[in-house]
Amino acid sequence: MSETVKNVITIVALISLAVGFYYYYQNSPEQKVKRVAEEYYESLIDEDYESTFNHLYVYDDNENHHPTDGTKLSEKEAKQFYMEKVKTLNEFEYQIKDFDIYNIRKEDGHTSFAETTLVVDVQGHTYEWKETIDEYNGEAWIVDSNDPFVKFRDGTVNFDLDEAQPKYFFQDGEESQE
């Protein structure tokens, strides 16, 4: 085998190896959860709720129904429900101003969670809340949050909107628990 052929084979092998590492890195659980979290929060900051809906894992809010079972609603019905529930965010002048993914936590060797800090304005006052996002089927699933408004922007659907209210109510700019 000539020296030129050996060099070409070596170069092809190195390029293939580099592409393989790059592909693995871009599709690792850590990168997937980071990517879905960024897309989700950026669409919220832009107040593009249709895009936000498209980045969310959607599931029924029902104690007899596990979140991984998804929703019984059609995609159109789920989207209408989501758009209806985000109206509560507008009523409270809720707006995410910024977010920070401060940690990517890996569990059980293949599941990763994005731990985030949110900077949120509510009725002209700024709050900082924490939440954890899982990447499930390529979508953002908010698995833990201390944001009292999370239910009005996360993927839970198919619950009684008339009875749902934020966990906290804001009066005169002060946070009070009910």
C-alpha positions as CSV (number, residue, x, y, z in Angstrom):
1,M,0.0,0.0,0.0
2,S,1.4,3.4,-1.0
3,E,2.2,6.1,1.6
4,T,-0.5,8.3,0.0
5,V,-3.3,5.7,0.5
6,K,-2.2,5.2,4.2
7,N,-2.3,9.0,4.7
8,V,-5.8,9.2,3.2
9,I,-7.1,6.3,5.3
10,T,-5.6,7.9,8.5
11,I,-7.2,11.2,7.7
12,V,-10.6,9.6,6.9
13,A,-10.4,7.6,10.2
14,L,-9.5,10.7,12.2
15,I,-12.3,12.7,10.6
16,S,-14.8,9.9,11.3
17,L,-13.7,9.7,14.9
18,A,-14.0,13.5,15.3
19,V,-17.5,13.5,13.8
20,G,-18.5,10.6,16.0
21,F,-17.4,12.4,19.2
22,Y,-19.1,15.6,18.1
23,Y,-22.3,13.8,17.3
24,Y,-22.2,12.0,20.7
25,Y,-21.5,15.3,22.5
26,Q,-24.4,17.1,20.8
27,N,-26.8,14.3,21.6
28,S,-25.6,13.5,25.1
29,P,-28.3,13.7,27.8
30,E,-26.5,16.8,29.2
31,Q,-26.7,18.7,25.9
32,K,-30.2,17.6,25.2
33,V,-31.6,18.9,28.5
34,K,-29.6,22.1,28.2
35,R,-30.9,22.7,24.6
36,V,-34.6,22.1,25.5
37,A,-34.3,24.3,28.6
38,E,-32.7,27.2,26.6
39,E,-35.3,26.9,23.9
40,Y,-38.2,26.9,26.4
41,Y,-36.9,29.8,28.4
42,E,-36.0,31.9,25.4
43,S,-39.5,31.5,24.0
44,L,-40.9,32.6,27.4
45,I,-38.7,35.6,27.5
46,D,-40.0,36.5,24.0
47,E,-43.5,35.8,25.2
48,D,-43.9,33.6,22.2
49,Y,-46.3,31.2,23.9
50,E,-47.0,29.1,20.7
51,S,-43.3,28.4,20.5
52,T,-43.2,27.7,24.2
53,F,-46.0,25.2,23.8
54,N,-44.0,23.4,21.1
55,H,-41.0,23.1,23.4
56,L,-43.0,21.5,26.3
57,Y,-43.8,18.0,27.3
58,V,-47.6,18.1,27.7
59,Y,-49.5,15.9,30.2
60,D,-52.8,15.7,32.1
61,D,-52.9,17.1,35.6
62,N,-54.7,14.1,37.2
63,E,-53.7,12.1,40.3
64,N,-54.9,8.9,38.6
65,H,-52.7,9.6,35.5
66,H,-48.9,9.5,35.6
67,P,-47.3,12.4,33.7
68,T,-45.4,10.0,31.5
69,D,-48.8,8.9,30.2
70,G,-49.1,12.3,28.4
71,T,-52.5,13.8,27.7
72,K,-55.8,12.5,26.5
73,L,-56.4,15.9,24.7
74,S,-55.6,16.2,21.0
75,E,-52.7,18.4,20.2
76,K,-55.1,21.2,19.1
77,E,-57.1,20.9,22.3
78,A,-53.9,20.9,24.4
79,K,-52.6,23.9,22.6
80,Q,-55.9,25.8,23.1
81,F,-55.8,24.9,26.8
82,Y,-52.2,26.1,27.1
83,M,-53.0,29.4,25.4
84,E,-56.0,29.8,27.8
85,K,-53.9,29.2,30.9
86,V,-51.1,31.6,30.0
87,K,-53.6,34.4,30.1
88,T,-53.2,34.2,33.9
89,L,-49.5,35.2,33.4
90,N,-50.7,38.3,31.5
91,E,-53.3,39.1,34.2
92,F,-50.5,39.2,36.8
93,E,-48.1,41.0,34.4
94,Y,-45.8,38.0,34.7
95,Q,-42.7,38.1,32.6
96,I,-39.5,36.0,32.7
97,K,-36.6,38.5,32.2
98,D,-33.6,36.1,32.4
99,F,-32.6,32.6,33.3
100,D,-29.4,30.8,34.3
101,I,-28.7,27.1,33.9
102,Y,-26.4,26.9,36.9
103,N,-26.0,23.1,36.9
104,I,-26.6,20.1,34.8
105,R,-27.2,17.2,37.1
106,K,-26.8,13.6,35.8
107,E,-28.6,10.7,37.5
108,D,-28.7,7.0,36.8
109,G,-26.1,7.3,34.0
110,H,-28.5,8.5,31.3
111,T,-31.0,11.1,32.8
112,S,-29.9,14.7,33.1
113,F,-31.7,17.6,34.7
114,A,-31.1,21.3,34.2
115,E,-31.1,23.3,37.5
116,T,-32.1,26.9,36.7
117,T,-32.5,30.2,38.3
118,L,-35.3,32.5,36.9
119,V,-35.5,36.2,37.1
120,V,-39.2,37.1,36.9
121,D,-41.1,40.4,37.0
122,V,-44.6,40.1,38.5
123,Q,-46.7,43.3,38.7
124,G,-43.5,45.4,38.4
125,H,-41.6,43.6,41.1
126,T,-38.6,41.3,40.5
127,Y,-38.4,37.8,42.0
128,E,-35.8,35.0,41.7
129,W,-37.1,31.4,41.6
130,K,-35.5,28.0,41.1
131,E,-36.6,25.1,39.0
132,T,-35.5,21.9,37.5
133,I,-36.2,20.7,34.0
134,D,-36.0,17.2,32.5
135,E,-35.7,16.5,28.8
136,Y,-38.5,14.0,28.0
137,N,-39.0,12.9,24.4
138,G,-37.1,16.0,23.2
139,E,-39.3,18.4,25.1
140,A,-39.0,20.4,28.4
141,W,-40.6,18.9,31.4
142,I,-40.6,21.1,34.5
143,V,-40.3,18.6,37.3
144,D,-39.7,20.9,40.2
145,S,-40.2,24.7,40.7
146,N,-40.8,27.2,43.5
147,D,-42.4,29.6,41.0
148,P,-46.0,30.1,42.2
149,F,-47.0,30.6,38.5
150,V,-45.4,27.5,37.1
151,K,-48.7,25.7,36.4
152,F,-49.6,28.5,34.0
153,R,-46.6,28.0,31.8
154,D,-45.6,24.4,32.2
155,G,-46.9,21.4,30.3
156,T,-49.8,20.4,32.6
157,V,-53.2,20.5,30.9
158,N,-56.7,19.2,31.3
159,F,-57.5,20.7,34.8
160,D,-60.1,23.1,36.0
161,L,-58.8,26.5,35.1
162,D,-61.5,28.3,37.1
163,E,-60.3,26.7,40.3
164,A,-56.6,27.1,39.6
165,Q,-54.8,30.1,41.0
166,P,-51.2,30.9,41.6
167,K,-49.9,29.5,44.9
168,Y,-49.2,33.1,46.1
169,F,-51.0,36.3,45.7
170,F,-49.3,39.6,45.4
171,Q,-50.6,42.6,47.2
172,D,-48.9,46.0,47.2
173,G,-45.8,44.4,45.7
174,E,-45.4,42.0,48.7
175,E,-45.4,38.3,48.5
176,S,-47.9,36.6,50.8
177,Q,-48.8,33.0,51.2
178,E,-52.4,32.1,51.2
